[in-house]
Amino acid sequence: MRISGRSGRTIISLDEITLQISITADDEEWTWTAGYRPCLKLANEETVYFDQAPLIRHTPVENGVGCGIRSRYEGLTGIPAFETYVWVEDASEDVYFEWIPLREDGRGEDEAAPLPDVASPNPFVPRPDTVKCVLWPGPMAFEKKRTDWYTLLNEGQGLLIPNDWKEEIKELHFDGMYMTAGSYMPWYGQVRASCGYLAIALTPWNGRVQADHPANGPYMHIWTQWDPSLGRMSDRRVMRYSFRKNTDYNDFCRIYRAYVFENGLAATLREKEVRLPGLKKLAGAEFVHMGIKTHVNPQSDFFDPENPEKNNSLVTFEQRRQEIGRLHDMGVKNLYLHLDGWAEPGYDNCHPDYIPACKEAGGWEGLKNLVDSVHAWGYEIGLHDQYRDFYKNAPSFDEDYACISMDGTIPQHNRWAGGPQEYLSATEAVYYVKRNYQEVFSHGIHPDCTYLDVFTCNEGDECANPRHRMTRRDCLQGREQCFRWMTAHGVIPSSEEVSDWAMNSLVFCHYAPYYFQLQQPDAPQKGVPVPLFNLVYHDCVITPWIMDKQDDQPDQMLYALLNGGAPYLIRNGAYPNIDGTYDGGVSYTLQQKISRSDAVAKIHKKVAFEQMTRHEFLGDWKRQRTVFSDGTEVMIDLENECYEIKLERGETLCPSLNTNIILENIT
């Protein structure tokens, strides 16, 4: 038996036996993949299927805004009753999938949660029947081995994966957690020939995208997994599906952009400039990434006992001042200096106690002289900082303010230069930001920008300590509070990558690269790079781009041009052979770097505040074009390493220009 609902040209249908959903939109039918059974997974790894519930009741619903099907599931051992609600909105004909817990996970109606004793070694032991995740709604059937059937993922800047893609795809960064480097934006989509759907997670804080594509196809299955928050499934989880005919990924990005601005989730650079007039100088700036002090703790994973000279280094503030002065003398008109390792402990050490300025490098006076000189040359400067990594050798370290998991464990590792660390609760971060930057200001130093590392790359943390209990959503709000404090004090905020949650407050980032740009040059590719993030947010955030040229690989300068991004003139990575900084490749003289960087900066200055309105492939994956809202068009040819710029007047500038030639006459 089936139960159905209809609004306009959209019909939803539920099979009461299999619980399969099918949707017909504009005469195109979409169904869940054969064999999918809606289910929950428990902490003990048991899988419980919805259809195993002793009591299942389906009810048609019709109200003032739409119609749908409400299903209630009761009687599953140890799992409180829950509902699903699938409905069509009359106004848009979008289809909503809602998973609704009727009582908190793992507890009876009258069972109160005990107050944990944080002094005990393991105070947060979860019940074995606690829900680990919910896998609903299901993946759409997408089974044809065709290049014009493709899936869109927001891993990094964006991926387009044809159904016949040769590489297997299963694992994503951060296991696909929404609003991390694994999915900058909380949506995915699929297009079969010319019709498709866009699926948006409206409650993204505890969701993740999951994918399954075997090598060479013939299918791609993609779905959302809902995780608990602080061990409980106590909130509604919602997906919205928009179905379209004669569509492509550009349409999906326009739909999502409309959703973002309708809900007040982003601000453009022009809006941010009202509070931060200095950000206008970042348009057309050439980015320089340099450091001062490096110290690698012997307990760090990066410590090199065989080559101790690699563990410590020091460059004075005066040396950096002279280097920036040389760039000024060589004609660099607009520059942004990102300064690592400026504080006494050295790069990635002793956070959040990242003061005073490094004494060996010249102390507060040396830092002030560098900042003053940068300003005298008409440039801007920002300081690297960190308020997530909580180093155990920091004077302020107190485990009571570290994030604690529901099982009583405290996440920790020795990965970075500072050695053993835990994670500072984001509820406390803004207090350390205030303390540190008021100290910086007290020495007459007012940096133009700040770089609060990892906030927009890593997942939101959770903390079960009742003194600062924190959900993932709370964590992201705590991080954004740090950006807002900086903005209120005239300091332009940036972070490592980009993330959907930060688009109201973040001004620029370290990078927002395509997935392949952070992999080894010979690593297998997950799909075809597409600028999904920029198609939504180009005019909301400034993104600098890697400018390296690896042997036998396309010149990455072309991607900087295509995306209307800022160039990295100098990019000295803090750690070897990670984050897109690899040994080898083409070596350019400083003058050649300046020439290449100038070309990208000219385009960036012109389009930094403009929306990217379209991206397209011109015959194959290697020839691409972007169009911006002021009429500027950028075409790149990755195979022949050339590009062409057209302005809104229809004028063609330097057709088929090689990437080693300066671009002139852009105003």
C-alpha positions as CSV (number, residue, x, y, z in Angstrom):
1,M,0.0,0.0,0.0
2,R,1.1,3.5,-0.7
3,I,0.2,6.9,0.8
4,S,0.7,10.1,-1.2
5,G,0.6,13.8,-1.1
6,R,0.7,16.4,-3.9
7,S,1.3,20.1,-4.3
8,G,1.4,21.6,-7.8
9,R,3.5,19.3,-10.1
10,T,5.3,17.6,-7.2
11,I,4.0,14.3,-5.7
12,I,5.5,12.4,-2.8
13,S,4.7,8.8,-2.2
14,L,5.5,6.4,0.7
15,D,5.4,2.6,0.5
16,E,4.0,1.6,3.8
17,I,5.7,-1.8,3.8
18,T,9.3,-0.9,2.6
19,L,9.1,2.7,3.8
20,Q,10.6,3.7,0.5
21,I,9.9,7.3,-0.7
22,S,9.5,8.3,-4.3
23,I,9.1,11.8,-5.6
24,T,7.8,13.0,-8.9
25,A,8.7,16.6,-9.8
26,D,7.9,18.1,-13.2
27,D,7.2,14.5,-14.5
28,E,10.6,13.3,-13.4
29,E,10.6,10.5,-10.9
30,W,13.2,10.1,-8.1
31,T,13.3,7.1,-5.8
32,W,15.6,5.9,-3.0
33,T,18.1,3.3,-4.1
34,A,16.9,-0.3,-4.1
35,G,17.5,-2.1,-0.9
36,Y,17.8,1.0,1.3
37,R,16.1,0.6,4.7
38,P,15.8,3.6,7.0
39,C,17.8,2.8,10.1
40,L,19.5,4.0,13.3
41,K,22.9,2.8,14.5
42,L,23.5,2.3,18.3
43,A,26.6,2.9,20.3
44,N,27.1,-0.8,20.6
45,E,27.2,-0.9,16.7
46,E,23.8,-2.6,16.4
47,T,21.7,-1.5,13.5
48,V,18.0,-1.0,14.2
49,Y,15.7,-0.5,11.2
50,F,12.6,1.7,11.3
51,D,10.5,-1.1,9.9
52,Q,11.3,-3.2,13.0
53,A,9.2,-0.9,15.2
54,P,6.2,-2.8,16.7
55,L,4.0,0.2,16.2
56,I,4.1,2.2,13.0
57,R,1.5,4.7,12.1
58,H,1.3,6.8,8.9
59,T,-0.9,9.9,8.7
60,P,-1.6,12.2,5.8
61,V,-1.1,15.9,6.7
62,E,-2.5,19.0,5.0
63,N,-2.1,22.5,6.4
64,G,-1.9,26.1,5.3
65,V,1.6,25.8,3.7
66,G,1.7,22.3,2.2
67,C,0.9,18.7,2.5
68,G,2.8,15.5,3.4
69,I,3.0,12.3,5.4
70,R,3.8,11.9,9.1
71,S,5.0,8.6,10.3
72,R,5.3,7.6,14.0
73,Y,7.6,4.7,15.2
74,E,7.3,3.3,18.7
75,G,8.3,0.3,20.7
76,L,12.0,-0.2,19.5
77,T,13.9,-1.5,22.5
78,G,15.8,1.3,24.3
79,I,14.9,3.8,21.6
80,P,12.2,6.5,22.4
81,A,9.4,7.1,20.0
82,F,10.2,9.3,17.0
83,E,8.5,10.6,13.9
84,T,9.4,11.3,10.3
85,Y,7.6,14.0,8.3
86,V,8.0,14.3,4.6
87,W,6.1,17.2,3.0
88,V,5.9,19.5,0.0
89,E,5.8,23.2,0.4
90,D,3.1,24.9,-1.7
91,A,5.0,28.1,-2.4
92,S,8.2,26.5,-3.7
93,E,7.3,22.8,-4.2
94,D,10.5,22.0,-2.3
95,V,10.3,18.7,-0.4
96,Y,11.3,18.6,3.3
97,F,12.5,15.5,5.2
98,E,12.2,15.9,9.0
99,W,13.4,13.4,11.6
100,I,11.7,14.3,14.9
101,P,12.5,12.7,18.3
102,L,9.5,12.7,20.6
103,R,11.6,12.2,23.7
104,E,15.3,12.5,24.4
105,D,17.4,9.6,23.2
106,G,18.3,6.9,25.7
107,R,15.9,8.1,28.5
108,G,12.4,7.3,29.5
109,E,9.8,10.1,30.0
110,D,10.5,10.4,33.7
111,E,14.1,9.6,33.8
112,A,16.2,12.7,34.7
113,A,19.8,13.0,33.6
114,P,22.3,12.6,36.5
115,L,24.7,15.5,37.1
116,P,28.1,14.1,36.3
117,D,31.0,14.2,38.8
118,V,33.8,15.7,36.8
119,A,36.3,14.6,39.4
120,S,35.6,11.0,38.7
121,P,37.8,9.3,36.0
122,N,34.9,8.3,33.7
123,P,31.8,10.4,34.6
124,F,29.9,10.4,31.3
125,V,29.5,6.7,30.5
126,P,26.7,6.5,27.9
127,R,24.0,3.9,27.8
128,P,24.8,1.0,25.4
129,D,21.5,1.7,23.6
130,T,22.2,5.3,22.9
131,V,21.7,6.2,19.3
132,K,25.0,6.7,17.5
133,C,23.5,8.1,14.3
134,V,20.4,8.2,12.1
135,L,20.6,7.3,8.4
136,W,17.6,9.0,6.9
137,P,16.6,10.2,4.3
138,G,18.1,7.6,2.0
139,P,20.3,7.9,-1.1
140,M,18.6,8.5,-4.4
141,A,18.9,5.8,-7.1
142,F,21.7,7.0,-9.4
143,E,22.8,4.0,-11.3
144,K,23.9,4.8,-14.8
145,K,27.5,4.8,-15.9
146,R,27.4,8.1,-17.7
147,T,29.6,11.2,-17.7
148,D,26.6,13.5,-17.9
149,W,25.2,12.0,-14.6
150,Y,27.2,13.7,-11.9
151,T,27.3,14.3,-8.2
152,L,28.3,17.6,-6.5
153,L,30.2,17.6,-3.2
154,N,31.5,20.6,-1.2
155,E,34.8,19.0,-0.1
156,G,37.1,22.0,-0.3
157,Q,36.1,24.5,-3.0
158,G,34.0,21.9,-4.8
159,L,33.9,18.6,-6.7
160,L,32.0,17.3,-9.6
161,I,32.0,13.5,-9.8
162,P,30.8,11.9,-13.0
163,N,29.1,8.5,-12.5
164,D,31.9,6.8,-14.5
165,W,34.7,8.5,-12.6
166,K,37.7,6.0,-12.4
167,E,38.6,6.5,-8.7
168,E,36.7,5.0,-5.8
169,I,35.1,7.6,-3.5
170,K,34.1,6.6,0.1
171,E,36.0,8.7,2.6
172,L,35.8,12.5,2.9
173,H,37.8,14.9,5.1
174,F,36.4,15.0,8.6
175,D,34.2,12.1,7.5
176,G,32.1,14.5,5.6
177,M,31.1,16.6,8.6
178,Y,29.1,19.7,7.4
179,M,30.9,23.0,7.7
180,T,34.4,21.6,7.8
181,A,37.0,21.2,5.1
182,G,35.1,18.0,4.2
183,S,32.0,20.0,3.3
184,Y,32.4,23.8,3.3
185,M,28.7,24.2,2.7
186,P,25.9,21.8,4.0
187,W,24.5,20.6,0.8
188,Y,25.0,18.2,-2.0
189,G,23.3,17.5,-5.4
190,Q,23.0,15.2,-8.3
191,V,22.3,15.8,-12.0
192,R,21.2,13.2,-14.5
193,A,21.6,14.6,-18.0
194,S,19.6,17.8,-17.5
195,C,17.4,17.3,-14.4
196,G,18.6,17.1,-10.8
197,Y,18.1,17.8,-7.1
198,L,19.8,20.0,-4.5
199,A,19.7,18.7,-0.9
200,I,20.3,21.3,1.8
201,A,20.8,20.4,5.5
202,L,18.8,23.1,7.3
203,T,20.1,21.8,10.6
204,P,23.7,21.2,9.7
205,W,25.5,21.3,13.0
206,N,25.3,17.6,13.7
207,G,25.1,16.2,10.2
208,R,27.6,14.8,7.7
209,V,27.5,13.9,4.0
210,Q,28.3,10.3,3.2
211,A,29.3,8.9,-0.3
212,D,29.8,5.6,-2.0
213,H,31.2,5.4,-5.5
214,P,33.0,2.3,-6.7
215,A,36.0,2.7,-9.1
216,N,34.6,3.4,-12.6
217,G,31.0,3.6,-11.4
218,P,28.4,2.7,-12.4
219,Y,26.7,4.6,-9.5
220,M,27.1,7.2,-6.9
221,H,25.1,7.0,-3.6
222,I,25.1,10.0,-1.4
223,W,23.1,10.7,1.8
224,T,23.1,12.5,5.2
225,Q,24.1,10.9,8.5
226,W,22.7,12.6,11.6
227,D,24.9,12.4,14.8
228,P,23.9,13.0,18.4
229,S,24.8,16.2,20.2
230,L,26.2,15.6,23.6
231,G,25.2,12.0,23.3
232,R,21.5,12.7,22.6
233,M,19.2,12.9,19.6
234,S,17.1,15.5,21.2
235,D,16.5,17.9,18.3
236,R,14.7,17.8,15.0
237,R,16.9,17.2,11.9
238,V,15.8,18.6,8.6
239,M,16.8,18.3,4.9
240,R,15.3,20.3,2.1
241,Y,15.3,19.0,-1.5
242,S,14.8,21.3,-4.5
243,F,14.1,19.5,-7.8
244,R,14.8,21.1,-11.2
245,K,14.6,20.4,-14.9
246,N,17.1,21.8,-17.4
247,T,19.5,22.5,-14.6
248,D,23.2,22.3,-13.7
249,Y,25.5,23.1,-10.7
250,N,25.3,26.9,-11.4
251,D,21.5,26.8,-10.8
252,F,22.1,24.8,-7.5
253,C,24.6,27.5,-6.3
254,R,22.1,30.3,-7.1
255,I,19.3,28.4,-5.2
256,Y,21.6,27.9,-2.2
257,R,22.8,31.6,-2.3
258,A,19.1,32.7,-2.3
259,Y,18.5,30.4,0.7
260,V,21.5,31.9,2.6
261,F,20.5,35.5,2.1
262,E,16.8,34.9,2.8
263,N,17.9,33.5,6.2
264,G,20.5,36.1,7.1
265,L,23.4,33.6,7.1
266,A,25.9,35.8,5.2
267,A,27.0,39.3,4.5
268,T,28.8,40.6,1.4
269,L,32.2,42.3,1.6
270,R,30.5,45.6,0.8
271,E,28.4,45.2,3.9
272,K,31.4,44.1,6.0
273,E,33.4,47.1,4.7
274,V,31.0,49.5,6.6
275,R,32.5,48.3,9.9
276,L,35.9,47.5,8.5
277,P,36.9,50.1,5.9
278,G,40.5,48.7,5.9
279,L,39.3,45.5,4.1
280,K,39.0,47.4,0.8
281,K,42.8,47.4,0.6
282,L,42.8,43.6,0.6
283,A,41.2,43.8,-2.8
284,G,44.2,43.5,-5.1
285,A,46.7,42.8,-2.3
286,E,49.5,40.4,-2.9
287,F,49.7,38.0,0.1
288,V,53.0,37.3,1.8
289,H,53.2,34.6,4.4
290,M,56.3,34.7,6.6
291,G,57.4,33.6,10.1
292,I,59.6,34.7,13.0
293,K,60.3,32.0,15.5
294,T,60.0,28.2,15.2
295,H,60.4,25.9,18.2
296,V,59.4,22.2,17.9
297,N,58.8,20.5,21.2
298,P,60.7,17.2,21.6
299,Q,57.3,15.5,22.2
300,S,55.8,16.8,18.9
301,D,55.2,14.5,16.0
302,F,57.2,17.0,13.9
303,F,60.3,16.8,16.1
304,D,63.3,15.6,14.1
305,P,65.9,14.0,16.4
306,E,68.2,13.2,13.4
307,N,68.3,16.8,12.2
308,P,68.1,19.0,15.4
309,E,68.8,22.1,13.4
310,K,65.4,21.8,11.7
311,N,63.6,22.0,15.0
312,N,64.3,25.6,15.8
313,S,64.7,28.8,13.7
314,L,64.6,32.5,14.3
315,V,64.3,35.5,12.0
316,T,64.2,39.0,13.6
317,F,61.4,41.5,13.1
318,E,64.1,43.8,11.6
319,Q,65.0,41.2,9.0
320,R,61.4,40.8,8.0
321,R,61.0,44.6,7.8
322,Q,63.9,44.8,5.4
323,E,62.5,42.0,3.2
324,I,59.1,43.7,3.0
325,G,61.0,47.0,2.2
326,R,62.7,45.2,-0.6
327,L,59.4,44.2,-2.1
328,H,58.3,47.8,-1.9
329,D,61.4,48.9,-3.7
330,M,60.8,46.3,-6.4
331,G,57.4,47.9,-7.1
332,V,54.9,45.8,-5.2
333,K,52.0,48.4,-4.8
334,N,49.7,46.6,-2.4
335,L,50.7,43.8,0.0
336,Y,49.3,41.9,3.0
337,L,51.8,40.4,5.4
338,H,50.7,37.4,7.4
339,L,53.1,36.9,10.3
340,D,53.6,33.5,11.9
341,G,55.6,32.8,15.1
342,W,55.7,36.4,16.3
343,A,55.2,35.6,20.0
344,E,57.7,34.4,22.5
345,P,56.8,30.7,22.6
346,G,57.3,30.3,18.8
347,Y,54.8,29.1,16.1
348,D,52.1,26.8,17.4
349,N,53.4,26.9,20.9
350,C,51.8,27.5,24.3
351,H,48.4,28.7,23.0
352,P,46.3,30.4,24.2
353,D,49.2,32.2,26.1
354,Y,50.6,33.7,23.0
355,I,52.4,36.8,24.5
356,P,54.7,38.6,24.7
357,A,56.2,39.4,21.3
358,C,59.3,37.3,20.7
359,K,62.2,38.8,22.7
360,E,64.9,37.2,20.6
361,A,63.4,38.7,17.5
362,G,63.3,42.2,19.0
363,G,60.4,42.1,21.4
364,W,57.5,44.5,21.4
365,E,59.6,47.3,20.1
366,G,60.8,45.3,17.1
367,L,57.2,44.1,16.3
368,K,56.0,47.7,16.5
369,N,58.7,48.9,14.2
370,L,57.7,46.2,11.7
371,V,54.0,47.1,11.9
372,D,54.7,50.8,11.6
373,S,57.0,50.3,8.6
374,V,54.3,48.1,6.9
375,H,51.8,50.9,7.4
376,A,54.2,53.6,6.1
377,W,54.6,51.6,2.8
378,G,50.8,51.5,2.5
379,Y,50.6,47.8,3.2
380,E,48.6,45.8,5.8
381,I,49.7,43.2,8.4
382,G,48.0,40.4,10.3
383,L,49.1,38.2,13.2
384,H,48.7,34.4,13.4
385,D,47.0,33.3,16.5
386,Q,45.2,30.2,17.9
387,Y,42.3,29.6,20.4
388,R,41.4,26.0,19.9
389,D,44.7,24.1,20.6
390,F,45.2,24.1,24.3
391,Y,48.9,23.3,25.0
392,K,49.7,21.5,28.2
393,N,52.8,23.6,28.8
394,A,50.9,26.9,28.5
395,P,50.9,28.8,31.8
396,S,47.1,29.1,31.7
397,F,46.6,25.4,31.0
398,D,43.8,23.9,33.2
399,E,42.2,20.7,32.2
400,D,38.9,21.8,33.7
401,Y,38.6,24.2,30.6
402,A,39.5,21.5,28.1
403,C,36.7,19.8,26.0
404,I,35.6,16.5,27.6
405,S,33.7,13.9,25.7
406,M,30.5,12.2,26.8
407,D,32.5,9.1,27.8
408,G,34.7,11.1,30.1
409,T,37.8,11.1,27.8
410,I,39.6,14.2,26.9
411,P,40.7,14.4,23.2
412,Q,44.5,15.1,23.0
413,H,47.4,14.6,20.7
414,N,51.0,15.7,20.0
415,R,50.7,16.6,16.3
416,W,51.8,20.2,16.2
417,A,55.0,22.0,17.1
418,G,54.0,22.8,20.6
419,G,53.7,19.1,21.6
420,P,51.0,17.7,23.9
421,Q,47.7,19.5,23.7
422,E,44.0,19.2,24.4
423,Y,41.2,21.5,23.0
424,L,40.1,24.7,24.7
425,S,36.4,25.0,25.1
426,A,35.1,27.7,22.6
427,T,33.0,29.1,25.4
428,E,36.3,30.4,26.9
429,A,38.1,31.5,23.8
430,V,36.9,35.1,23.5
431,Y,38.2,35.9,27.0
432,Y,41.7,34.9,25.9
433,V,41.3,36.9,22.7
434,K,40.4,40.0,24.8
435,R,43.3,39.5,27.2
436,N,45.9,38.9,24.5
437,Y,44.9,41.7,22.1
438,Q,44.5,44.3,24.8
439,E,48.1,43.5,25.6
440,V,49.1,43.9,22.0
441,F,47.2,47.3,21.8
442,S,48.8,48.5,25.0
443,H,52.2,48.5,23.3
444,G,51.0,50.9,20.6
445,I,50.6,48.0,18.1
446,H,47.4,47.8,16.1
447,P,47.5,45.1,13.4
448,D,45.1,45.5,10.6
449,C,44.1,41.9,10.6
450,T,44.2,38.7,12.7
451,Y,44.3,35.1,11.7
452,L,42.5,32.8,14.2
453,D,43.8,29.5,13.1
454,V,41.7,26.3,12.4
455,F,38.3,27.8,13.4
456,T,36.9,27.4,9.9
457,C,38.6,24.2,8.9
458,N,37.9,21.9,11.8
459,E,34.6,20.5,13.1
460,G,32.7,22.1,16.0
461,D,33.8,20.6,19.3
462,E,31.5,19.4,22.0
463,C,32.1,19.5,25.8
464,A,30.2,17.6,28.4
465,N,31.7,19.5,31.4
466,P,28.6,21.1,33.0
467,R,30.7,24.2,33.9
468,H,30.9,25.0,30.2
469,R,28.7,22.4,28.5
470,M,28.9,23.0,24.7
471,T,27.2,21.6,21.7
472,R,28.8,21.8,18.2
473,R,26.4,24.7,17.4
474,D,27.5,26.5,20.7
475,C,31.1,26.0,19.6
476,L,30.7,27.6,16.3
477,Q,28.9,30.5,17.9
478,G,31.8,30.8,20.4
479,R,34.3,30.9,17.5
480,E,32.2,33.6,15.7
481,Q,32.2,35.6,18.9
482,C,36.0,35.9,18.6
483,F,35.6,37.2,15.0
484,R,33.0,39.7,16.1
485,W,35.2,40.9,19.0
486,M,38.0,41.6,16.5
487,T,35.7,43.4,14.2
488,A,34.4,45.6,17.0
489,H,38.0,46.7,17.7
490,G,38.8,47.4,14.0
491,V,40.8,44.3,13.4
492,I,39.9,42.4,10.2
493,P,39.2,38.7,11.1
494,S,40.5,35.7,9.0
495,S,40.9,32.0,9.6
496,E,42.4,28.9,8.0
497,E,39.8,28.0,5.4
498,V,36.2,29.0,4.8
499,S,33.0,27.6,6.2
500,D,29.3,28.3,5.8
501,W,28.8,29.2,9.5
502,A,31.3,32.1,9.4
503,M,30.0,34.0,6.3
504,N,28.5,36.8,8.4
505,S,31.8,37.7,10.1
506,L,34.8,36.2,8.3
507,V,36.5,38.6,5.8
508,F,39.3,36.5,4.4
509,C,41.1,33.2,4.8
510,H,44.4,31.4,4.4
511,Y,43.0,29.6,1.4
512,A,39.9,27.8,0.2
513,P,41.5,25.4,-2.3
514,Y,40.2,22.7,-4.5
515,Y,40.6,19.3,-2.9
516,F,43.6,18.3,-5.1
517,Q,45.6,21.3,-4.2
518,L,46.2,20.0,-0.7
519,Q,47.2,16.5,-1.9
520,Q,50.6,15.3,-3.1
521,P,50.9,16.2,-6.8
522,D,50.6,12.6,-7.9
523,A,47.7,11.7,-5.7
524,P,44.5,10.2,-7.3
525,Q,41.8,12.8,-7.9
526,K,38.4,12.4,-6.4
527,G,36.6,14.3,-9.2
528,V,36.6,17.4,-11.4
529,P,37.3,20.6,-9.4
530,V,34.5,23.2,-9.6
531,P,34.2,26.5,-7.7
532,L,30.9,25.7,-5.9
533,F,31.9,27.8,-2.9
534,N,32.8,30.8,-5.0
535,L,29.6,30.6,-7.0
536,V,27.8,31.2,-3.7
537,Y,30.2,33.3,-1.7
538,H,32.8,35.0,-3.9
539,D,31.7,38.5,-3.0
540,C,31.5,37.6,0.7
541,V,35.1,36.6,1.5
542,I,38.5,37.2,0.1
543,T,40.5,34.1,-0.8
544,P,44.2,34.0,-1.6
545,W,45.3,31.2,-3.9
546,I,48.4,29.0,-4.2
547,M,50.6,30.1,-7.2
548,D,52.9,27.1,-7.4
549,K,53.7,25.2,-10.6
550,Q,54.5,21.5,-10.0
551,D,56.3,19.5,-12.7
552,D,53.8,17.9,-15.2
553,Q,50.8,19.6,-13.4
554,P,48.7,22.6,-14.5
555,D,50.0,26.0,-13.3
556,Q,48.0,26.9,-10.2
557,M,48.1,30.5,-11.1
558,L,45.4,29.7,-13.6
559,Y,43.0,28.7,-10.8
560,A,43.7,32.0,-9.0
561,L,42.8,33.9,-12.1
562,L,39.7,31.8,-12.8
563,N,38.4,32.3,-9.3
564,G,39.1,36.0,-9.2
565,G,41.2,35.4,-6.1
566,A,44.2,37.1,-4.4
567,P,47.7,35.8,-5.2
568,Y,50.3,34.4,-2.8
569,L,53.4,36.3,-3.7
570,I,55.4,34.4,-1.0
571,R,54.0,31.5,0.9
572,N,56.4,30.0,3.4
573,G,54.6,27.0,4.9
574,A,55.1,26.3,8.6
575,Y,55.4,22.6,8.2
576,P,57.1,20.7,5.4
577,N,55.1,18.9,2.7
578,I,51.6,19.5,4.0
579,D,48.8,22.0,3.3
580,G,49.7,22.3,-0.3
581,T,53.3,23.2,0.2
582,Y,55.5,20.6,-1.4
583,D,59.1,20.2,-2.3
584,G,60.1,20.4,-6.0
585,G,58.2,22.1,-8.8
586,V,59.1,25.1,-10.9
587,S,61.4,27.6,-9.3
588,Y,60.8,31.3,-10.0
589,T,63.0,34.3,-9.4
590,L,61.5,36.9,-7.0
591,Q,60.9,39.2,-10.0
592,Q,59.1,36.5,-11.9
593,K,56.9,35.9,-8.8
594,I,56.1,39.6,-8.6
595,S,55.1,39.6,-12.3
596,R,52.8,36.6,-11.9
597,S,51.4,37.9,-8.7
598,D,50.8,41.4,-10.2
599,A,48.7,39.8,-13.0
600,V,46.4,38.0,-10.5
601,A,46.2,41.0,-8.2
602,K,44.9,43.2,-11.0
603,I,42.0,40.8,-11.7
604,H,41.3,40.4,-8.0
605,K,41.1,44.1,-7.4
606,K,38.6,44.4,-10.2
607,V,36.3,41.5,-9.1
608,A,36.9,41.0,-5.4
609,F,33.5,42.6,-4.5
610,E,31.7,41.0,-7.4
611,Q,29.5,37.9,-7.4
612,M,30.7,35.0,-9.5
613,T,27.6,34.4,-11.6
614,R,28.6,31.4,-13.7
615,H,31.3,28.8,-14.3
616,E,31.4,26.5,-17.3
617,F,33.6,24.0,-19.1
618,L,34.4,24.8,-22.7
619,G,34.4,21.4,-24.4
620,D,36.4,19.5,-21.8
621,W,37.6,19.8,-18.2
622,K,40.8,21.6,-19.1
623,R,39.2,24.7,-20.6
624,Q,37.0,26.7,-18.2
625,R,35.4,30.1,-17.9
626,T,34.0,32.2,-15.1
627,V,31.7,35.2,-15.3
628,F,31.4,37.9,-12.7
629,S,28.5,40.3,-12.0
630,D,30.4,43.3,-13.4
631,G,30.7,41.5,-16.8
632,T,34.3,40.4,-16.4
633,E,35.0,36.9,-18.0
634,V,38.1,34.8,-17.3
635,M,38.9,31.9,-19.5
636,I,41.8,29.4,-18.7
637,D,43.3,26.6,-20.7
638,L,45.0,24.2,-18.3
639,E,46.6,22.1,-21.0
640,N,48.3,25.0,-22.9
641,E,48.7,27.1,-19.7
642,C,47.2,30.3,-21.1
643,Y,44.3,32.5,-20.2
644,E,42.1,35.3,-21.6
645,I,40.4,38.2,-19.9
646,K,37.3,40.0,-21.2
647,L,35.9,43.1,-19.6
648,E,32.3,44.3,-19.4
649,R,32.9,46.5,-22.4
650,G,33.4,43.4,-24.6
651,E,37.1,44.3,-24.9
652,T,39.4,41.3,-25.1
653,L,42.7,41.6,-23.1
654,C,45.7,39.6,-24.1
655,P,44.0,36.5,-25.6
656,S,45.9,33.3,-25.0
657,L,48.3,35.0,-22.7
658,N,50.9,32.6,-21.2
659,T,51.1,32.5,-17.4
660,N,54.7,33.7,-17.4
661,I,53.8,37.0,-19.0
662,I,52.6,40.1,-17.1
663,L,49.0,41.1,-17.7
664,E,48.8,44.9,-18.5
665,N,46.1,47.6,-18.8
666,I,43.4,46.3,-16.4
667,T,41.7,49.2,-14.7
